[in-house]
Amino acid sequence: MDTIAGHLYDFPKYYDLVFGSDWKAEYKFLQDCFATWSRRPVRRLFEPGCGTGRLLVRFARDGYEVSGLDLNPQAVAYCNARFRRQKLRPAATVGDMTHFTLRRKVDVCFNLINTFRHLPNDKAALSHLRCITRALHTGGLYLLGLHLTPLSSQRCLEESWSASRGNLSVVTRLWSIGIDLGRRIERIGMTFDIYTPSKQFRIEDETTFRTYTAAQMQALFRAVPELEVVETYDFRYDPEWPIEINPDTEDVVYVLRKR
């Protein structure tokens, strides 16, 4: 199998398949959270780090007013092309989730799949949260999903899954290469095996995530008092099963509400 060294973000067709297969559970979960936790009607949505717009386009089709931004021009182009195919107004722009201003405030922001951990330090993370605060109406929500670093030695070191759409299949493997808790850096290796009727090849990638323990995440939130944590869930996306955060919690979705 031929191998390409590159970033999956630069291959939005494959990225969309790899991370878009579970969209129905996420979509329903988000709508349930809107109904339960928002203190205002939810009509306008914003997704920082929107990637290929796998959720944005579905919200737009259901009548929400949506917008998003992403650093990757290929992902933004893919997202907007998908909106055009649906006869919808393109919604994504190229931009930095640590420095943005929206022309109109929104009711909900969401970011569910670890994109937050690409921010390299607390300065960037705080800048992002303050941008979110300025973007939200009072009573609006920010739903933020990420993997925490548990303090126990029992943590998930590898994930593998597959997804298919038509004649395209992708087998994905992610694993932890190494973690430095002092520098708060985790290196993640990734392979994506691509199968089509005419070719098979592999994309190899490596990325760096910032680490957060439960306590470090809570300290970050305390620095942005305009946002309060009103509930926490895990990646089952089950609104009937909230979780309690403890030092060994790993995957979490924070429901933050603007005071």
Stockholm file with secondary structure:
# STOCKHOLM 1.0

chainA/1-259         MDTIAGHLYDFPKYYDLVFGSDWKAEYKFLQDCFATWSRRPVRRLFEPGCGTGRLLVRFARDGYEVSGLDLNPQAVAYCNARFRRQKLRPAATVGDMTHFTLRRKVDVCFNLINTFRHLPNDKAALSHLRCITRALHTGGLYLLGLHLTPLSSQRCLEESWSASRGNLSVVTRLWSIGIDLGRRIERIGMTFDIYTPSKQFRIEDETTFRTYTAAQMQALFRAVPELEVVETYDFRYDPEWPIEINPDTEDVVYVLRKR
#=GR chainA/1-259 SS CEEEESCGGGCHHHHHHHHHTTHHHHHHHHHHHHHHHCSSCCCEEEEETCTTCTTHHHHHHTTCEEEEEESCHHHHHHHHHHHHHTTCCCCEEECBTTBCCCSSCEEEEEECSSGGGGSCSHHHHHHHHHHHHHHEEEEEEEEEEEECCCSSSCCCCEEEEEEEETTEEEEEEEEEEEEETTTTEEEEEEEEEEECSSCEEEEEEEEEEECCCHHHHHHHHHTCTTEEEEEEECTTCCTTCCCCCCTTCCEEEEEEEEC
#=GC SS_cons         CEEEESCGGGCHHHHHHHHHTTHHHHHHHHHHHHHHHCSSCCCEEEEETCTTCTTHHHHHHTTCEEEEEESCHHHHHHHHHHHHHTTCCCCEEECBTTBCCCSSCEEEEEECSSGGGGSCSHHHHHHHHHHHHHHEEEEEEEEEEEECCCSSSCCCCEEEEEEEETTEEEEEEEEEEEEETTTTEEEEEEEEEEECSSCEEEEEEEEEEECCCHHHHHHHHHTCTTEEEEEEECTTCCTTCCCCCCTTCCEEEEEEEEC
//
